[in-house]
């Protein structure tokens, strides 16, 4: 599942929920970490990030 968020520099970004290894709250918003040291910081609060990532897929 993919979810769209807004990066700290106000650019939209899409993440693959299956690749996320860790999520943490930071001063700028929420840091989403992936394997191999990759991460992205988004401005949405951690609760909103978790809600979006936990949404079930809606059949077309």
Buried (B, 14 or more C-beta within 10 A) or exposed (E): EEBEBEBBEEEEBEBEEEEBEEBEEEEEBBBBBBEEEEBBBBBBEBEBBEEBBEEEEEEE
